[in-house]
């Protein structure tokens, strides 16, 4: 297959974030050299902000079904249920006024962190499916089970949260990305895979396909024979009320480690090839669907479904103040849910570089996923989005499950010249067309 490189320059906020970012900016006298560089680059990006005219807001009065992460809705009779589903997804956006990344780096990810926020959203959806189930719904002021708050704690904008913007940006250094540099979907997937190795509570197995190929044998090696005991040191953050503080407890054996499956693809060269559109839609119909990481030039989005020839997505390009825990340990979660109708865009406007996400909590879930893929995604011999094979290809290196890497970052990597901050290159396989 032919390889190509993706080079993109990230835009600033999107229409909702522009006014917010302009407020409460520090004076030049109080700003560091890095912050001044950031200001200069953000000012250059102002003209790249899309206008409201590009967004398709209101849902049409149509008989066509709408699909949201494996759920089907009919707008004439289930509009409120659809909006409740969307509002229940954890919505991660640009944030400002958090502690500087690495101690000396940026205190806002506005202008460069949109793909990282999309990565947080797709991972958060996997954790919700694991702990709360696909039918869980959020309502303002309604009591939520303790695992929900623990999931949210994982993504708070502070250095000790396992999937914070701090952890993701610094883990990206190992993937060749300086703190503050724009990421593509494949790089974000690799960062998430590394960070999950440090997360004993959620204990996910992360498989990222290579060369557009998902290998069943490798996934079973990664997930199925995971039956060793591990022990958790409990503290007040654990949601199990029957376990005394600081008591060590054994967790029961499992024969399948919950799977987060990510398939990075490039479905064309400069634009998505229309031959893949129907297969892409089918992905949103699977109950295992976590959505798609992608976007269009200058913007990253988290796609959660479709209606007709339009994709439905959550947009991270809104800058909000960072949120931390209250004195009693609670978190104000209102800003982590989108309280408006979701954005939509034409599928043909989608950038061809994407990453598909799926979650299989059990081995049966994975078997059902494989059956659906064989039946609906791979039913044609040509123009396949990706391949699903039983055995590990003989010409590939042996499959070895990942182990915890050594990580040492200080934030000193945030030294790129201002005109380079938002440039990135990322390799993708070009689908055979």
Secondary structure, DSSP 8 states (H G I E B T S, - for coil): --EEEEEEE-----TTHHHHHHTT---GGG--HHHHHHHHHHHHHGGG---GGG---S----SSEEEETTEEEEHHHHHHHHHHHHHHS-----EES---GGGTS-SB-TTT-HHHHHHHHHHHHHHHHHHT-TT----TT----HHHHHHHHTTSSSTTSTTSHHHHHHHGGGGT--TT----HHHHHHHHHHHHTT-TTT--EEEE-BTTEEEHHHHHHHHTT-----EEE--TT-S-TTS-TT-EEE----SS--EEEEEEEE-SSSS--GGGHHHHHHHHHSTTEEEEEEEETTEEEEEEEEETTEEEEEE----EE-----TTS----GGGS--S--EEEEGGGS-SEEEEEEEESSHHHHHHHHHHIIIIIS-SSSS-S-EEESS--TTS--------------STT----GGGTTEEEEEEE----
